[in-house]
């Protein structure tokens, strides 16, 4: 069925009114009357209500809803306001709070950045070099060794390192990316501009194993990649890969450095061409001083949760409908925008995921009205409406809820996750997870068939979402999202005027029927997905290493093709090894004999320094590989063998 979209002549205008009520600010939202529906149609009250929510949540006032920002605080207050209006119960702090707090690691801040070659050479921080959060703070003065691309094992036997190379006490200088053709394109990539060997992590681990005390990554001259013309912003939420300073240097600064301190008669392009062909080790004259200081605070993030109390025999069971409220702020992390937009330009997140939160707010109001009309002797499960935070940082908010639910997790019968329903086209609505509960697909079918929109599988999944946190804990979970894809994902172009309000409201109506029916079903859906075994004591969430999927325009990536079958429970980024917090039944880790509570300390004879280092090791593995792993189990080492399988 062909859908129609509302056309906007101007973006809707949101007005904020500050109300002095108990010392808090309440947000009132109005939209302009300048928008008009498509010809031959008229906006319904639900379309207008949806419009108000999605415009408000994606407005500049909400600042892109990055955790810890004033804009995110306004967004949480906005959600609370409508939860109160729907007469939902505040389930925290003895019924006084809708908020569930949890720790979330904030972005790095560079407080010292210095690169000095004693003598006449000076390099300007932010122009010639930057300190990156892939390393640690430190003050290092040492000799410099150029190691080409810093790739340990490349295609067709390529390596940057001769067997005898010792970098103990040295600063390693390496080129960005990987061997390239004369026109600056990868010699190895089969999909995308670069292969997985171009990633930073493997290179840094390689020089660390050889004793390096600092590393400098150079923007490679002549590379056919726009990123070499600038230095990235230092605001990553990722974790350190090595325990020494890591800097990035501009091509121009590297050219000056090579001209003055490098091997005589060679410039930076000569070194690049030599590295393109194979091993290229060059020792620079003199010593270099590197100073780096990185600081990172933990912030308090919050899920916003409202409870609609059920009735009768099913009152103590729960159905969850959720959507993530957070987004990227100015795009300092996770942005797929142009390089100049990352960290500087508002990422409104209208589709991702103001569209889903708007649906949750409308469902809270509608289902509260439905419950008020139920017969006194009716049996209905309690409904939980959750707007998660920390999703863009690695599903931290939904993972925290799964570890700290409002009632025992085994009382949760179903979770429905609403993520990016705002850009519906003729492809209609996408549904994932109907196979996670026995009989769930059959239950959903008549509801989906009756909807005035097409329903199928999404063309693009955009990675994991908050339903995964429930599936991992044995809860049948369904994700709904627009079936089609768009290029505005994680860019400043994800704005309210592009939202298909009518298609989204059709989804709201569909979910209202699904949730009301699911809440009253006498029997629950038996979970049929993967089960995870979980530690008895919940661990604190940890900031997430950004392991990206190779999207164009992003930084170097780690492509992980294998499944091991654990969820790490590391509490801090520098915690050694990998704590096994959850374990997948019948996974390679399970079959090898790992247990929840083990700490993975060695992988194929190499020490596992931290979580980020292990991700790098995983990226080098192939399905079918057998790996020797060592775990620390209660102070005793256990040697095990795991056979990896495809992810």
ZADRENMI-772071 format. One record per residue (C-alpha): y, x, z; residue in three letters. Coordinates in steps of 0.05 Angstrom, whole numbers, plus 5000, padded with zeros to 4 digits. Layout:
N
R/y/x/z/r
R/Y/X/Z/ALA .
...
//
This chain:
647
R/y/x/z/r
R/5000/5000/5000/UNK .
R/5068/5027/4982/UNK .
R/5112/5037/5042/UNK .
R/5187/5030/5042/UNK .
R/5236/5073/5081/UNK .
R/5304/5058/5110/UNK .
R/5360/5093/5073/UNK .
R/5416/5124/5112/UNK .
R/5486/5133/5084/UNK .
R/5505/5174/5145/UNK .
R/5465/5201/5203/UNK .
R/5465/5153/5262/UNK .
R/5515/5171/5316/UNK .
R/5493/5179/5387/UNK .
R/5542/5171/5444/UNK .
R/5529/5198/5513/UNK .
R/5558/5162/5573/UNK .
R/5558/5197/5640/UNK .
R/5544/5148/5696/UNK .
R/5554/5170/5768/UNK .
R/5492/5141/5798/UNK .
R/5461/5175/5858/UNK .
R/5489/5241/5833/UNK .
R/5449/5240/5767/UNK .
R/5470/5232/5695/UNK .
R/5441/5174/5656/UNK .
R/5440/5174/5581/UNK .
R/5462/5113/5542/UNK .
R/5449/5113/5468/UNK .
R/5482/5075/5412/UNK .
R/5472/5082/5337/UNK .
R/5523/5068/5284/UNK .
R/5518/5008/5238/UNK .
R/5527/5051/5176/UNK .
R/5453/5054/5159/UNK .
R/5422/5002/5114/UNK .
R/5350/4982/5099/UNK .
R/5319/4989/5031/UNK .
R/5339/4935/4982/UNK .
R/5303/4869/4992/UNK .
R/5284/4883/5065/UNK .
R/5316/4874/5132/UNK .
R/5309/4915/5196/UNK .
R/5268/4882/5251/UNK .
R/5285/4889/5324/UNK .
R/5228/4938/5332/UNK .
R/5253/4981/5274/UNK .
R/5322/4982/5306/UNK .
R/5292/5000/5374/UNK .
R/5251/5056/5343/UNK .
R/5312/5081/5306/UNK .
R/5352/5086/5370/UNK .
R/5298/5126/5405/UNK .
R/5285/5175/5348/UNK .
R/5359/5187/5335/UNK .
R/5373/5198/5408/UNK .
R/5315/5247/5420/UNK .
R/5331/5288/5358/UNK .
R/5406/5290/5367/UNK .
R/5446/5353/5377/UNK .
R/5457/5332/5449/UNK .
R/5383/5344/5463/UNK .
R/5390/5416/5436/UNK .
R/5322/5416/5403/UNK .
R/5287/5400/5470/UNK .
R/5265/5471/5487/UNK .
R/5237/5475/5558/UNK .
R/5287/5499/5609/UNK .
R/5349/5478/5570/UNK .
R/5400/5426/5590/UNK .
R/5381/5387/5527/UNK .
R/5309/5382/5550/UNK .
R/5333/5357/5617/UNK .
R/5372/5302/5581/UNK .
R/5310/5284/5541/UNK .
R/5268/5278/5604/UNK .
R/5321/5233/5636/UNK .
R/5322/5191/5573/UNK .
R/5247/5180/5578/UNK .
R/5251/5165/5652/UNK .
R/5304/5113/5640/UNK .
R/5259/5073/5594/UNK .
R/5198/5082/5638/UNK .
R/5238/5050/5694/UNK .
R/5262/4995/5648/UNK .
R/5190/4979/5632/UNK .
R/5176/4977/5707/UNK .
R/5125/5033/5704/UNK .
R/5103/5065/5770/UNK .
R/5125/5136/5786/UNK .
R/5059/5170/5803/UNK .
R/5083/5233/5837/UNK .
R/5114/5251/5904/UNK .
R/5091/5188/5938/UNK .
R/5115/5142/5883/UNK .
R/5185/5171/5876/UNK .
R/5179/5216/5815/UNK .
R/5158/5210/5743/UNK .
R/5155/5285/5735/UNK .
R/5097/5333/5740/UNK .
R/5122/5404/5745/UNK .
R/5085/5467/5724/UNK .
R/5104/5540/5711/UNK .
R/5120/5563/5641/UNK .
R/5138/5634/5622/UNK .
R/5207/5638/5591/UNK .
R/5231/5681/5533/UNK .
R/5240/5756/5541/UNK .
R/5309/5785/5552/UNK .
R/5323/5857/5532/UNK .
R/5368/5888/5585/UNK .
R/5364/5959/5559/UNK .
R/5353/5985/5488/UNK .
R/5367/6057/5469/UNK .
R/5341/6105/5416/UNK .
R/5370/6175/5415/UNK .
R/5351/6238/5377/UNK .
R/5383/6295/5416/UNK .
R/5438/6327/5374/UNK .
R/5480/6290/5323/UNK .
R/5438/6227/5312/UNK .
R/5454/6161/5345/UNK .
R/5423/6094/5332/UNK .
R/5458/6028/5347/UNK .
R/5418/5976/5385/UNK .
R/5413/5910/5347/UNK .
R/5433/5943/5281/UNK .
R/5388/6004/5274/UNK .
R/5333/5984/5323/UNK .
R/5310/5931/5372/UNK .
R/5262/5931/5430/UNK .
R/5205/5881/5420/UNK .
R/5164/5843/5472/UNK .
R/5100/5870/5441/UNK .
R/5107/5928/5489/UNK .
R/5132/5943/5558/UNK .
R/5193/5973/5592/UNK .
R/5197/6048/5596/UNK .
R/5237/6113/5588/UNK .
R/5202/6162/5542/UNK .
R/5223/6228/5513/UNK .
R/5171/6258/5466/UNK .
R/5154/6287/5399/UNK .
R/5147/6241/5339/UNK .
R/5087/6232/5293/UNK .
R/5089/6189/5230/UNK .
R/5022/6153/5222/UNK .
R/5033/6115/5156/UNK .
R/5016/6041/5163/UNK .
R/4977/6053/5228/UNK .
R/4916/6017/5201/UNK .
R/4850/6038/5231/UNK .
R/4803/6006/5181/UNK .
R/4827/5978/5115/UNK .
R/4797/5957/5050/UNK .
R/4751/6004/5011/UNK .
R/4748/6055/5068/UNK .
R/4823/6061/5077/UNK .
R/4847/6090/5143/UNK .
R/4913/6117/5168/UNK .
R/4880/6162/5220/UNK .
R/4841/6226/5210/UNK .
R/4783/6230/5259/UNK .
R/4813/6287/5299/UNK .
R/4882/6257/5308/UNK .
R/4907/6260/5380/UNK .
R/4973/6225/5396/UNK .
R/4972/6239/5470/UNK .
R/5043/6241/5496/UNK .
R/5072/6227/5427/UNK .
R/5116/6172/5397/UNK .
R/5081/6140/5338/UNK .
R/5123/6117/5279/UNK .
R/5089/6069/5231/UNK .
R/5107/6026/5171/UNK .
R/5108/5951/5172/UNK .
R/5056/5911/5131/UNK .
R/5001/5947/5092/UNK .
R/4990/5990/5030/UNK .
R/5027/5959/4972/UNK .
R/5036/5965/4897/UNK .
R/5096/5997/4864/UNK .
R/5130/5929/4863/UNK .
R/5121/5922/4939/UNK .
R/5064/5872/4942/UNK .
R/5000/5877/4982/UNK .
R/4940/5911/4951/UNK .
R/4892/5874/4997/UNK .
R/4917/5803/5007/UNK .
R/4874/5747/4978/UNK .
R/4915/5690/5006/UNK .
R/4987/5694/5026/UNK .
R/5033/5755/5019/UNK .
R/4994/5800/5067/UNK .
R/4924/5807/5095/UNK .
R/4906/5804/5169/UNK .
R/4908/5881/5171/UNK .
R/4984/5878/5167/UNK .
R/4988/5849/5237/UNK .
R/5025/5888/5291/UNK .
R/4971/5881/5344/UNK .
R/4916/5922/5312/UNK .
R/4965/5978/5294/UNK .
R/4992/5983/5364/UNK .
R/4923/5983/5395/UNK .
R/4902/6038/5347/UNK .
R/4957/6086/5369/UNK .
R/4948/6066/5442/UNK .
R/4875/6087/5439/UNK .
R/4898/6155/5412/UNK .
R/4945/6166/5470/UNK .
R/5013/6146/5443/UNK .
R/5067/6133/5496/UNK .
R/5114/6093/5451/UNK .
R/5114/6063/5381/UNK .
R/5168/6050/5328/UNK .
R/5153/6002/5271/UNK .
R/5196/6014/5209/UNK .
R/5217/5960/5160/UNK .
R/5181/5987/5099/UNK .
R/5226/6005/5040/UNK .
R/5213/5968/4976/UNK .
R/5168/5914/5006/UNK .
R/5172/5848/4969/UNK .
R/5187/5811/5034/UNK .
R/5255/5786/5057/UNK .
R/5240/5805/5129/UNK .
R/5249/5879/5115/UNK .
R/5324/5868/5105/UNK .
R/5337/5850/5177/UNK .
R/5311/5860/5248/UNK .
R/5279/5799/5281/UNK .
R/5311/5767/5341/UNK .
R/5282/5788/5408/UNK .
R/5265/5722/5441/UNK .
R/5190/5717/5434/UNK .
R/5147/5679/5483/UNK .
R/5087/5720/5464/UNK .
R/5051/5771/5507/UNK .
R/5052/5847/5506/UNK .
R/4999/5880/5463/UNK .
R/5007/5950/5493/UNK .
R/5034/5978/5558/UNK .
R/5088/6023/5529/UNK .
R/5155/6012/5493/UNK .
R/5152/5983/5422/UNK .
R/5214/5985/5378/UNK .
R/5229/5962/5308/UNK .
R/5274/6004/5264/UNK .
R/5314/5985/5202/UNK .
R/5299/6018/5135/UNK .
R/5367/6050/5134/UNK .
R/5360/6081/5203/UNK .
R/5290/6106/5186/UNK .
R/5317/6137/5122/UNK .
R/5369/6176/5161/UNK .
R/5318/6197/5213/UNK .
R/5268/6222/5160/UNK .
R/5324/6259/5123/UNK .
R/5344/6298/5186/UNK .
R/5279/6306/5225/UNK .
R/5223/6292/5176/UNK .
R/5182/6339/5132/UNK .
R/5227/6377/5085/UNK .
R/5238/6351/5015/UNK .
R/5210/6281/5029/UNK .
R/5248/6216/5041/UNK .
R/5223/6151/5071/UNK .
R/5201/6124/5003/UNK .
R/5159/6187/4991/UNK .
R/5125/6175/5058/UNK .
R/5111/6103/5040/UNK .
R/5080/6121/4973/UNK .
R/5036/6172/5006/UNK .
R/5014/6121/5059/UNK .
R/4999/6071/5003/UNK .
R/4945/6118/4978/UNK .
R/4913/6136/5045/UNK .
R/4922/6179/5107/UNK .
R/4992/6205/5115/UNK .
R/5005/6241/5181/UNK .
R/5072/6277/5187/UNK .
R/5102/6310/5248/UNK .
R/5177/6306/5258/UNK .
R/5219/6361/5288/UNK .
R/5252/6354/5356/UNK .
R/5242/6301/5408/UNK .
R/5264/6228/5411/UNK .
R/5286/6189/5472/UNK .
R/5266/6116/5477/UNK .
R/5292/6070/5532/UNK .
R/5270/5998/5538/UNK .
R/5275/5946/5592/UNK .
R/5247/5876/5584/UNK .
R/5254/5820/5634/UNK .
R/5221/5753/5634/UNK .
R/5228/5696/5683/UNK .
R/5182/5638/5697/UNK .
R/5214/5571/5688/UNK .
R/5194/5502/5713/UNK .
R/5172/5456/5658/UNK .
R/5155/5382/5670/UNK .
R/5112/5328/5640/UNK .
R/5142/5258/5646/UNK .
R/5089/5208/5667/UNK .
R/5092/5133/5678/UNK .
R/5036/5088/5704/UNK .
R/5022/5016/5687/UNK .
R/4973/4992/5740/UNK .
R/4911/4957/5715/UNK .
R/4873/4898/5743/UNK .
R/4806/4877/5770/UNK .
R/4742/4918/5764/UNK .
R/4773/4966/5713/UNK .
R/4836/4980/5753/UNK .
R/4814/5050/5775/UNK .
R/4798/5074/5704/UNK .
R/4853/5102/5659/UNK .
R/4873/5102/5586/UNK .
R/4925/5154/5567/UNK .
R/4976/5150/5510/UNK .
R/5016/5213/5502/UNK .
R/5063/5252/5458/UNK .
R/5096/5320/5467/UNK .
R/5170/5317/5482/UNK .
R/5186/5391/5475/UNK .
R/5207/5426/5410/UNK .
R/5236/5493/5389/UNK .
R/5309/5489/5410/UNK .
R/5346/5537/5364/UNK .
R/5281/5563/5335/UNK .
R/5277/5629/5372/UNK .
R/5201/5621/5372/UNK .
R/5154/5583/5326/UNK .
R/5206/5570/5272/UNK .
R/5186/5566/5198/UNK .
R/5259/5564/5177/UNK .
R/5294/5618/5137/UNK .
R/5303/5684/5174/UNK .
R/5377/5669/5186/UNK .
R/5360/5602/5218/UNK .
R/5312/5628/5271/UNK .
R/5345/5632/5338/UNK .
R/5413/5608/5313/UNK .
R/5403/5539/5283/UNK .
R/5385/5473/5316/UNK .
R/5314/5450/5303/UNK .
R/5320/5375/5318/UNK .
R/5246/5360/5316/UNK .
R/5255/5288/5293/UNK .
R/5184/5283/5266/UNK .
R/5157/5336/5313/UNK .
R/5156/5300/5359/UNK .
R/5213/5253/5373/UNK .
R/5174/5206/5327/UNK .
R/5115/5205/5375/UNK .
R/5156/5200/5439/UNK .
R/5195/5141/5410/UNK .
R/5128/5107/5399/UNK .
R/5106/5120/5471/UNK .
R/5171/5090/5498/UNK .
R/5162/5027/5455/UNK .
R/5089/5021/5475/UNK .
R/5107/5026/5549/UNK .
R/5154/4967/5542/UNK .
R/5107/4925/5498/UNK .
R/5043/4937/5538/UNK .
R/5079/4923/5604/UNK .
R/5096/4855/5575/UNK .
R/5024/4846/5552/UNK .
R/4997/4862/5621/UNK .
R/5045/4813/5654/UNK .
R/5013/4758/5612/UNK .
R/4941/4774/5630/UNK .
R/4902/4723/5670/UNK .
R/4899/4737/5745/UNK .
R/4824/4750/5742/UNK .
R/4828/4794/5680/UNK .
R/4799/4865/5683/UNK .
R/4842/4919/5651/UNK .
R/4845/4994/5658/UNK .
R/4909/5027/5683/UNK .
R/4952/5057/5628/UNK .
R/4985/5125/5633/UNK .
R/5044/5141/5588/UNK .
R/5057/5216/5584/UNK .
R/5111/5256/5548/UNK .
R/5084/5327/5553/UNK .
R/5124/5391/5556/UNK .
R/5100/5461/5538/UNK .
R/5061/5438/5477/UNK .
R/5097/5486/5430/UNK .
R/5081/5543/5479/UNK .
R/5006/5529/5474/UNK .
R/4992/5459/5500/UNK .
R/5009/5482/5570/UNK .
R/5033/5415/5595/UNK .
R/4972/5375/5574/UNK .
R/4926/5430/5599/UNK .
R/4962/5427/5666/UNK .
R/4953/5351/5668/UNK .
R/4879/5359/5653/UNK .
R/4873/5406/5712/UNK .
R/4918/5364/5758/UNK .
R/4910/5291/5736/UNK .
R/4938/5232/5775/UNK .
R/4866/5211/5789/UNK .
R/4799/5246/5779/UNK .
R/4791/5264/5707/UNK .
R/4724/5230/5702/UNK .
R/4761/5163/5712/UNK .
R/4799/5175/5646/UNK .
R/4764/5134/5592/UNK .
R/4806/5149/5530/UNK .
R/4866/5190/5507/UNK .
R/4909/5172/5447/UNK .
R/4957/5226/5424/UNK .
R/5016/5207/5379/UNK .
R/5041/5269/5342/UNK .
R/5087/5268/5281/UNK .
R/5083/5196/5256/UNK .
R/5153/5196/5227/UNK .
R/5144/5220/5155/UNK .
R/5094/5170/5129/UNK .
R/5086/5164/5054/UNK .
R/5038/5125/5010/UNK .
R/4983/5168/5042/UNK .
R/4993/5126/5105/UNK .
R/4968/5144/5174/UNK .
R/4919/5199/5192/UNK .
R/4868/5191/5249/UNK .
R/4829/5248/5281/UNK .
R/4779/5247/5337/UNK .
R/4744/5181/5325/UNK .
R/4679/5220/5329/UNK .
R/4692/5244/5401/UNK .
R/4665/5180/5432/UNK .
R/4601/5141/5419/UNK .
R/4621/5076/5387/UNK .
R/4695/5096/5383/UNK .
R/4697/5097/5307/UNK .
R/4665/5028/5304/UNK .
R/4715/5002/5355/UNK .
R/4774/5029/5316/UNK .
R/4752/5005/5247/UNK .
R/4774/4931/5250/UNK .
R/4841/4951/5279/UNK .
R/4852/5003/5225/UNK .
R/4829/4956/5170/UNK .
R/4878/4902/5193/UNK .
R/4938/4949/5193/UNK .
R/4987/4940/5135/UNK .
R/4985/5015/5122/UNK .
R/4933/5061/5091/UNK .
R/4891/5100/5141/UNK .
R/4852/5164/5127/UNK .
R/4847/5236/5148/UNK .
R/4910/5279/5150/UNK .
R/4922/5326/5091/UNK .
R/4946/5379/5140/UNK .
R/4931/5384/5214/UNK .
R/4986/5431/5237/UNK .
R/4939/5462/5288/UNK .
R/4918/5437/5356/UNK .
R/4955/5383/5394/UNK .
R/4952/5354/5464/UNK .
R/4889/5312/5451/UNK .
R/4851/5378/5450/UNK .
R/4866/5389/5524/UNK .
R/4830/5324/5540/UNK .
R/4772/5335/5491/UNK .
R/4759/5402/5524/UNK .
R/4748/5365/5589/UNK .
R/4701/5313/5562/UNK .
R/4750/5256/5549/UNK .
R/4744/5219/5482/UNK .
R/4810/5232/5448/UNK .
R/4844/5207/5384/UNK .
R/4904/5237/5349/UNK .
R/4946/5195/5302/UNK .
R/4996/5227/5254/UNK .
R/5023/5217/5184/UNK .
R/4969/5231/5134/UNK .
R/5015/5268/5087/UNK .
R/5049/5334/5099/UNK .
R/5120/5359/5090/UNK .
R/5156/5425/5085/UNK .
R/5206/5410/5140/UNK .
R/5155/5424/5196/UNK .
R/5186/5472/5248/UNK .
R/5251/5479/5208/UNK .
R/5322/5455/5219/UNK .
R/5309/5403/5164/UNK .
R/5265/5360/5209/UNK .
R/5322/5310/5221/UNK .
R/5327/5237/5238/UNK .
R/5353/5212/5171/UNK .
R/5287/5232/5139/UNK .
R/5244/5189/5185/UNK .
R/5206/5130/5157/UNK .
R/5222/5081/5213/UNK .
R/5183/5023/5183/UNK .
R/5119/5063/5175/UNK .
R/5126/5088/5246/UNK .
R/5135/5018/5273/UNK .
R/5072/4995/5236/UNK .
R/5037/5051/5275/UNK .
R/5067/5027/5341/UNK .
R/5041/4957/5328/UNK .
R/4972/4984/5310/UNK .
R/4969/5027/5373/UNK .
R/4991/4969/5416/UNK .
R/4931/4929/5393/UNK .
R/4884/4988/5400/UNK .
R/4907/5006/5471/UNK .
R/4906/4934/5496/UNK .
R/4835/4925/5470/UNK .
R/4810/4992/5495/UNK .
R/4838/4978/5564/UNK .
R/4797/4914/5569/UNK .
R/4731/4938/5540/UNK .
R/4676/4929/5592/UNK .
R/4641/4994/5573/UNK .
R/4671/5064/5563/UNK .
R/4659/5108/5503/UNK .
R/4608/5163/5518/UNK .
R/4638/5230/5501/UNK .
R/4604/5263/5441/UNK .
R/4648/5324/5429/UNK .
R/4644/5395/5455/UNK .
R/4641/5401/5530/UNK .
R/4674/5457/5569/UNK .
R/4653/5482/5637/UNK .
R/4712/5492/5681/UNK .
R/4729/5534/5742/UNK .
R/4730/5496/5807/UNK .
R/4798/5526/5824/UNK .
R/4850/5513/5771/UNK .
R/4887/5573/5746/UNK .
R/4961/5575/5732/UNK .
R/4981/5566/5659/UNK .
R/4997/5630/5623/UNK .
R/5048/5641/5567/UNK .
R/5015/5639/5499/UNK .
R/5008/5695/5449/UNK .
R/5034/5667/5383/UNK .
R/4972/5674/5339/UNK .
R/4998/5640/5277/UNK .
R/4962/5612/5217/UNK .
R/4994/5652/5162/UNK .
R/5050/5604/5144/UNK .
R/5099/5634/5094/UNK .
R/5160/5665/5124/UNK .
R/5129/5679/5192/UNK .
R/5116/5746/5225/UNK .
R/5052/5785/5216/UNK .
R/4992/5744/5236/UNK .
R/4924/5751/5269/UNK .
R/4872/5713/5229/UNK .
R/4813/5697/5275/UNK .
R/4751/5675/5237/UNK .
R/4701/5672/5293/UNK .
R/4684/5629/5353/UNK .
R/4666/5661/5420/UNK .
R/4670/5599/5463/UNK .
R/4714/5611/5523/UNK .
R/4783/5590/5546/UNK .
R/4819/5647/5581/UNK .
R/4848/5635/5650/UNK .
R/4893/5696/5657/UNK .
R/4951/5683/5704/UNK .
R/4999/5736/5677/UNK .
R/5009/5771/5611/UNK .
R/4990/5839/5640/UNK .
R/4928/5817/5677/UNK .
R/4871/5863/5657/UNK .
R/4812/5837/5619/UNK .
R/4801/5763/5602/UNK .
R/4782/5713/5656/UNK .
R/4731/5661/5633/UNK .
R/4763/5596/5656/UNK .
R/4726/5547/5611/UNK .
R/4661/5556/5573/UNK .
R/4636/5517/5513/UNK .
R/4564/5493/5518/UNK .
R/4517/5528/5469/UNK .
R/4572/5574/5445/UNK .
R/4561/5649/5431/UNK .
R/4590/5665/5499/UNK .
R/4545/5613/5533/UNK .
R/4482/5638/5496/UNK .
R/4499/5710/5514/UNK .
R/4499/5691/5588/UNK .
R/4572/5691/5606/UNK .
R/4592/5647/5665/UNK .
R/4655/5613/5686/UNK .
R/4691/5662/5732/UNK .
R/4668/5724/5695/UNK .
R/4721/5774/5673/UNK .
R/4710/5804/5604/UNK .
R/4727/5879/5611/UNK .
R/4695/5913/5550/UNK .
R/4685/5892/5478/UNK .
R/4640/5936/5434/UNK .
R/4654/5996/5477/UNK .
R/4729/5987/5480/UNK .
R/4766/5968/5544/UNK .
R/4798/5899/5542/UNK .
R/4868/5916/5566/UNK .
R/4893/5844/5569/UNK .
R/4889/5777/5534/UNK .
R/4932/5798/5475/UNK .
R/4889/5859/5463/UNK .
R/4827/5816/5461/UNK .
R/4858/5771/5409/UNK .
R/4867/5833/5366/UNK .
R/4794/5851/5375/UNK .
R/4773/5781/5356/UNK .
R/4815/5784/5293/UNK .
R/4772/5843/5268/UNK .
R/4706/5806/5278/UNK .
R/4666/5769/5225/UNK .
R/4617/5711/5233/UNK .
R/4548/5738/5247/UNK .
R/4573/5801/5282/UNK .
R/4535/5821/5345/UNK .
R/4582/5848/5399/UNK .
R/4565/5884/5463/UNK .
R/4607/5856/5519/UNK .
R/4614/5877/5591/UNK .
R/4636/5828/5644/UNK .
R/4656/5837/5716/UNK .
R/4618/5786/5757/UNK .
R/4637/5787/5830/UNK .
R/4650/5862/5829/UNK .
R/4586/5879/5790/UNK .
R/4584/5897/5716/UNK .
R/4539/5858/5669/UNK .
R/4524/5881/5598/UNK .
R/4511/5824/5549/UNK .
R/4504/5815/5474/UNK .
R/4537/5757/5437/UNK .
R/4526/5737/5365/UNK .
R/4591/5708/5338/UNK .
R/4593/5648/5292/UNK .
R/4645/5619/5245/UNK .
R/4704/5585/5278/UNK .
//
